[in-house]
């Protein structure tokens, strides 16, 4: 089994502004770069580092690699964040105004579908589609680094979708540089372990801008 630590990137400029990102590509903030440097002290030894191709994840991985002495950082587009469609770039207040009833905390009231889920607009990437590409990426990593330790820098929505797909519920929202331990077989079987935080909680805040 390959051990994969799947972590969220450092704070981006849109995280700081409270904007939902999806597959938009804002850079790390100064705090995000500091978080990545702090996280390097808690990662330990890894055999490989791979990141999403979005710059907030890729740059987090580059900072970690430099401080951990890892020579090469691979990018894997299948680790990128969920496509948020027309919600990308919006704050929660803007979403409430443009898509009333969509979110559970809408002050005018939540209007779910028949299964109690949000009525996501056209362009929103489903959990099923996200899992389809993510599972390919995780299986490829297990085959490339069999029995090894991999640090994968990805996004909050990716971790949430993975946990939901595998029946893990009731966990708190992720802050930047939080992650989850996984074990992945070369056949693509995934086992979810404990959550981890690579940054002192006093150096970050829970991100409420992309509850996806």
C-alpha positions, 0 to 999 in steps of 0.5 A: 500500500502507498501512503498518501497525505492529501493536503489542502494548499496554503491560503490564496489571495481569494481565500483571504477575500472570502471568494469561492475559487473552483478552478480559477487560479489565484496565487498564494497570499503572503500568509499562504507562503508562510503556512507552506514553510511552517508545514514543511517542519511537520511533514517528515520524510516523503518519497515524492511530492505531487500537486494540482496544476493550479498555482496555489497548490503547485506553489505550496508544493514547491515551497515544501519540496525546497525545504524538504530537499525533494528535487522534483515536484510533479503536477497532476491535473486530476488533483485540481479543485472542483469546477465551481461553475458560475459560483467561482469568484463570488463571495457568500453574500454574492452567492446568496444574492445571485442564487437565493436559496442555494446554500444552507446558511442563506438568510432567506432560507435554504431550498434543497432538492428532493434529496435534501441537497443544494440545487447546484447551478449548471457548470458545477462539477458533481462529486461523482465526476470529481471522484472519477478523476481523483481515483485515477490520480490516486491509483497512478500514484500508488503504482508509481510509488509502490509502498512509498510515502507521497505528499499530494497538495490539492484542494479542500473540495477534493478532500470533502468529495473523497470523504463523502464518497467513502462514507466518512462524515461528521468531520470539521471544515478544513483550514489551509494545510489541513489534510487526510492520510490515505492508503492506496493499493495499486488496484485503486483501493483507498482507505481513509485515515485520520485528518492532520493539521500541518500548521499551528491552528493559531496561524490560520483560520477555518476557511468558510468561503468554499464549503464544497 
